[in-house]
Amino acid sequence: MKPELFEVWGDTVEGRHLVYSIAIGATVSLGAFFTAQQLLVGWVESLQMARAYAMLVGIVGCLAGGAISAALFKPKRNVVEHLADPAWRAKILVELENEFGPLGSLADLPAATIAELREMDLYDLFADYEKGLNAPPPNPDVSPAVVVRAASVNGGRS
Amino acid sequence: MIALLLDQLLIALGMGILGAVIFAGIGLISGSDETTTLAPLTLLVVLLGVPAAGVLTFFLAGAVAKHMTHAVPTALLGIPGDTMATPLMREANFLRNLGVPHIALRKMISGAVIAALIAVPMAVLFAVMLAPFGDMIKHAAPWVFLLAAVAIAWFSKGRLAAVLTLIPFVMVIVGLQSLTAQYGVKLSVSYFLGIAIGPLIAALFSLLAPAERAAMRRQELRTFSLSPDVKSWGGFFPNPLRVLDSKQSLWTAVTAIVSSATFVFSPVAMTVIMGEAVGSRVKHVYHRLTTVITARNGVTESTYLAEALIPLIAFGLPLSPVAAGPAAPLFNAPPRFSVDTATGQVNNLHSMLSTWEFLGYGMLAVVVAILIAYPFTMNYAHRAASYVSRKISHEAVIATFVGLILVIGIWEGGLLGLLVIVTIGLLGGFLSRFLGFNIGVQFMGYYTAVLTVPALVALLGA
C-alpha cells in the first residue's frame, strides 16, 4: 500500500504511523501514570505528593512513548546538505532589494563588518553589485543579477 | 544560617542546571512552543515541592537556554525553533541563502547572552519602581486584566474580530467551569494546556474530516536543506562581544532595556517592533540583516525574563502575556501557589522571595544557562540539527504531546480534565487559525473568565 503523507502541525507525517504513534504514546504514558498512582498512593504519606509523583512518572512515560515511536518510525523528511550556490547569491541580492529597497553602500560600514564580509567571501558580491548600480542598466527588472554575475567573473573590485 | 543559605544556593544552582539542560535540548526541536513545554514542566517542579529559589532558577534558566538553542533549527534548517523564533525567519533565511547561516547563528546567540545579562537587573529595577503601585493594581486586578485582554486582542492578528471573540470564548470557559464545579472539580492547568496545545488538537481533528484531510495530503517528503558545518572561531567559549561589532552590541543592549520595560505587550510583537526600529537605523543591507537578527534574538530573551520577573516581583499577579502563559505556574499552582483576587491575597514566589533574592537567583539562572547553552550551540549546532532532523520523527513528537494531554488532563480532573483540554484546544485552535485569535489572547480570555467575571457579577448583583 502506498504511504499516505499528511502535513500535521507543521511537518509531514505518514497516516498509519501517526495512528500507531498516538496509540503507543497514549498507552505508555497512561500506563505509567496509573501504575505509579496505584503503587504510590499506599506508599507515600500524602495523597497530594503521591499524585504529583505519579504525574512525573506519567511524563516520563510520555517521553518513553515518544522514544519508542521515534525508534519505530523514521522521519518523513529529506535532509540534504548543501552550500548556497555562489551564482545564486547574486539573485539573493535582487530579492533583498525587492524586500528592503536600496542595499546601501559599503562605504557606510564599520571596519569590523568589512572584515567579516571579506572573511565570508561576500565583499566582492556587494562591491560588484554597487558597481553595477553606478552604471544603470537599461532594464532594471532583470539586469542587476546579470551584471553582478558578469562582473564577478572578472573578479572586479572597487 | 549560613548552612541554610548554602543549601538554598545549591538547590537553586542544581535546578538551574537541570532547567538549562532540559530546555537546551527542547530548543533544538523545531516547533516546540514555549508555553507547551515550559508551563507543564515548571508546574511539575512546583508541585514536587522544590524550594522557591529552585523553582525560579529552573524556569529562568530553561527560558534563557531555550531561546539560545532555538537558533539552531531557525538558522540551519530554516524552520522556526519555537513561537519566539518566527519573527527571526526572514533575516535567518536571507543569511542562509547568502551561504552564511553560521553567522546568523553566532550573532543570534551572542545577542541572547548580552540581552539576558542586561534584562535581569533591568527587570528588577523596573519592578522596584512599580512596586509602590502594587496594592492599587491588586485591588483593581479584575479590571486591569479586562483592559489587558482587550488591548492584547486588539494588537493580535485578528484585531476587532479577536476583541469580539473574547466574549464567546470567556462564556465557554465560564460554562465549563460551572459544569466541572457541579462534580466538585476545579481546573486550571487543563485550560492552560488546552490553549497551549490547541493547534495540535485542531490539526488532529481536521485530519479526520474528509475535506480537510484531502487538503492536508502531501505527495512527497518535505525537503530540508541543512547548511554545512563551518567553524570559523577559535576555542570552546567565544567572547560574545567579539562575535558582534560595537554597533550590534549597543543596539542589543538598547533593545534589551526598552523591551524589559514594556512588559505588558506580547513578546512576539515586541520582537518584531524592536527589529524594525533597529533595521531602519542601519544602512547597509548585510549589516542590517546581522544587526536585526542579533537584536531580535536578544529581545526574545529580555521580554521573557522581564515579563516573568516584573509582575512576579512587583505584584505577584500574572499581568503580562508571559506571566499569563509559560510562567503561569510561578504565580498560580494550586494547592501550593495561589492568587485570590477577591481579597488580594497572594501566596506564590512573590511572597516567598525578597527583591534581592530575585536579583541574585535571577542572575544565577542566567549565568548557568549561558555557561551551558552558549558553548553547546557554538560548537555542536550542526551535529545537533542533523541528529534531530534525521532521527526524531514528527510522529514521535506528536505521540509525546498526546501522552502529555492525557496524563495532565486525567491527573488534574480525571475524565472531566481531559474533556476540558480537548474542548478548549479544539475551539482555541480553530479560532487561532481562522480569526487570528492567538494563544496569548486566549490566555487573557481565561484570566478574564476567572478574575473579571466574578467581579462583574458581584458589581451587577450589588
Interface residues (C-beta under 8 A of the other chain):
Chain A: E4 L5 F6 E7 V8 W9 G10 D11 T12 V13 E14 H17 L18 Y20 S21 I22 I24 G25 A26 V28 S29 L30 F33 Q48 M49 R51 A52 Y53 A54 M55 L56 G58 I59 G61 C62 L63 G65 G66 A67 S69 A70 F73 K74 P75 K76 R77 N78 V79 V80 E81 H82 L83 A84 P86 W88 R89 I92 E95 L96 E97 E99 F100 L103 G104 S105 L106 D108 L109 P110 A112 T113 E116 L117 E119 M120 L122 F126
Chain B: S30 G31 P40 L41 L44 L47 L48 G49 I79 R90 F94 R96 N97 L98 G99 V100 I103 P199 L200 A203 L204 L207 R213 M216 R217 R218 Q219 E220 L221 R222 T223 F224 S225 L226 S227 P228 S232 D245 S246 K247 G279 K283 H284 V285 Y286 H287 R288 T290 P335 S386 S389 R390 K391 I392 S393 H394 E395 A396 V397 I398 A399 T400 F401 V402 G403 L404 L406 V407 I408 I410 W411
